[in-house]
């Protein structure tokens, strides 16, 4: 069991560092890269310092890693210029590169499970319905707070504002970002609650 856990941790760490290193090599814009990748760096530090006293479920570790990948790809290219989604833009006749919506969906999915795991394991709230409702509410509040951070950055640095915000001229970008985060959070509690509950039970 300990070997399996160690191998999983090594895989997580190596995967994170490989993609992080790739992302940091000649990004399109250095300052924008830092802004986009900063949440992944913060998440990495928190995981390192809490993994012994509050280890998370394997599902959550995996989804956090995927979310970090999404952030690092977006930071490397900027969200408005991720090549694969430029291809999708041409294929499906989109008016914009929609990679940022993937990021905001993950910004709902993953934090909802983080909130859910803390609420259940710390026994802060009783009843699955209340746990799921509060998890979604926390996630939507976090998404709104992130939009406020983007607004502050835009006011502080006009040069980096367009690349960081990635609005691409879409007037409802802020509202749709929060909408995708809300959708991600709802998907988390609807489709992943059972497997999440099983893994939480196995941790106790």
C-alpha positions in Angstrom: 0.0 0.0 0.0 2.8 2.4 0.9 4.6 1.6 -2.3 1.5 2.3 -4.3 1.0 5.6 -2.5 4.6 6.6 -3.1 4.4 5.7 -6.8 1.3 7.8 -7.2 2.9 10.7 -5.5 6.0 10.4 -7.6 3.9 10.2 -10.8 1.9 13.3 -9.7 5.1 15.3 -8.9 7.0 14.3 -12.1 3.9 15.0 -14.3 3.5 18.4 -12.7 7.1 19.4 -13.0 7.4 18.2 -16.6 4.4 20.2 -17.8 5.4 23.2 -15.6 8.9 23.3 -17.1 7.4 23.1 -20.7 5.0 25.8 -19.9 7.7 28.1 -18.6 10.0 27.8 -21.6 9.4 30.7 -24.0 5.8 31.5 -23.1 4.0 34.0 -25.3 4.1 36.6 -22.6 6.1 36.2 -19.4 3.9 38.3 -17.1 0.7 36.8 -18.4 2.2 33.3 -17.9 2.9 34.1 -14.3 -0.6 35.4 -13.7 -2.2 32.3 -15.3 0.1 29.7 -13.6 0.2 31.3 -10.2 -2.9 29.3 -9.0 -1.2 26.1 -10.0 2.0 27.1 -8.0 -0.1 28.0 -5.0 -2.0 24.7 -5.2 1.3 22.8 -5.5 2.7 24.4 -2.4 -0.5 23.8 -0.4 -0.5 20.1 -1.4 3.1 19.7 -0.4 2.5 21.2 3.0 -0.8 19.4 3.8 -0.3 15.9 2.2 0.7 14.3 5.5 -1.7 15.9 8.0 -4.6 16.1 5.5 -4.1 13.8 2.5 -6.8 14.1 -0.1 -8.6 11.4 -2.1 -6.9 10.1 -5.2 -9.8 11.4 -7.3 -9.1 14.9 -6.0 -5.4 14.7 -6.5 -5.9 13.6 -10.1 -8.4 16.4 -10.9 -6.1 19.0 -9.3 -3.3 17.8 -11.5 -5.5 18.1 -14.6 -6.6 21.5 -13.6 -2.9 22.5 -13.2 -2.2 21.2 -16.7 -5.1 23.4 -18.0 -3.7 26.5 -16.3 -0.1 25.8 -17.5 -1.2 25.3 -21.1 -3.3 28.5 -21.0 -0.3 30.3 -19.4 2.1 29.2 -22.1 0.0 30.2 -25.1 -2.4 32.6 -23.4 -6.0 31.4 -23.3 -7.0 33.1 -26.5 -4.3 31.5 -28.6 -4.2 27.8 -27.6 -3.5 26.1 -31.0 -5.9 23.1 -30.6 -8.8 25.4 -29.9 -7.8 27.6 -32.8 -8.3 24.5 -34.9 -11.7 23.9 -33.2 -12.6 27.5 -33.9 -12.0 26.9 -37.6 -13.8 23.5 -37.6 -16.9 24.6 -35.8 -17.0 28.2 -37.1 -16.7 29.7 -33.6 -16.3 33.4 -33.2 -13.5 33.0 -30.6 -11.0 30.6 -29.1 -13.0 28.9 -26.3 -10.1 27.3 -24.3 -10.8 29.7 -21.5 -14.2 28.1 -21.0 -12.5 24.7 -20.4 -10.4 26.5 -17.7 -13.5 28.0 -16.0 -15.4 24.7 -16.1 -12.4 23.1 -14.3 -12.4 26.2 -11.9 -15.9 25.0 -10.9 -15.4 21.2 -11.0 -12.3 21.0 -8.9 -12.9 23.6 -6.2 -16.4 22.1 -5.6 -14.8 18.7 -4.8 -12.2 20.4 -2.6 -14.9 22.2 -0.7 -17.0 19.0 -0.5 -14.1 17.0 0.9 -13.3 19.5 3.6 -17.0 19.9 4.6 -17.5 16.1 4.9 -14.2 15.2 6.5 -14.3 18.0 9.0 -18.0 17.3 9.6 -18.8 21.0 9.2 -22.2 20.3 7.6 -24.5 17.3 8.0 -26.5 15.9 5.2 -25.4 15.3 1.6 -27.9 17.8 0.1 -26.5 20.6 2.3 -22.9 19.6 1.6 -23.5 19.7 -2.1 -25.4 23.0 -2.0 -22.7 24.7 0.1 -19.9 23.3 -2.0 -21.5 24.7 -5.2 -22.1 28.1 -3.4 -18.5 28.3 -2.2 -17.3 27.5 -5.8 -19.5 30.2 -7.3 -18.2 32.7 -4.8 -14.6 31.7 -5.6 -15.3 32.1 -9.3 -16.8 35.6 -8.7 -13.7 36.5 -6.6 -11.4 35.4 -9.4 -13.3 37.7 -11.8 -12.7 40.5 -9.4 -8.9 39.7 -9.4 -9.0 39.8 -13.3 -10.7 43.2 -13.1 -8.0 44.5 -10.7 -5.2 43.2 -12.9 -6.9 44.8 -16.0 -7.0 48.2 -14.1 -3.4 47.8 -12.9 -1.8 46.7 -16.1 -3.4 47.7 -19.4 -0.6 45.9 -21.3 -1.4 42.5 -19.8 -5.1 43.0 -19.5 -6.2 41.7 -22.9 -4.0 38.5 -22.8 -5.0 37.8 -19.1 -8.7 38.5 -19.4 -9.0 36.7 -22.8 -12.3 38.3 -23.5 -11.7 38.3 -27.3 -14.3 41.0 -27.6 -17.1 39.0 -26.0 -19.2 41.4 -24.0 -20.6 38.7 -21.7 -17.3 37.0 -21.0 -17.3 37.6 -17.2 -20.9 36.2 -16.8 -20.2 33.2 -19.0 -17.0 32.4 -17.1 -19.0 32.2 -13.9 -21.7 30.2 -15.7 -19.2 27.6 -16.8 -17.7 27.5 -13.3 -21.2 26.9 -11.9 -21.8 24.2 -14.5 -18.5 22.5 -13.5 -19.5 22.6 -9.8 -22.9 21.1 -10.5 -21.4 18.3 -12.6 -19.0 17.6 -9.8 -21.7 17.0 -7.2 -24.1 15.2 -9.6 -21.7 12.9 -11.4 -18.7 12.4 -9.0 -20.4 12.4 -5.5 -20.6 8.6 -5.3 -17.0 7.8 -6.1 -15.9 10.8 -4.0 -17.9 9.5 -1.0 -16.4 6.0 -1.4 -12.9 7.4 -1.4 -13.5 9.7 1.6 -14.8 6.7 3.5 -11.7 4.7 2.7 -9.5 7.5 4.1 -11.2 7.4 7.4 
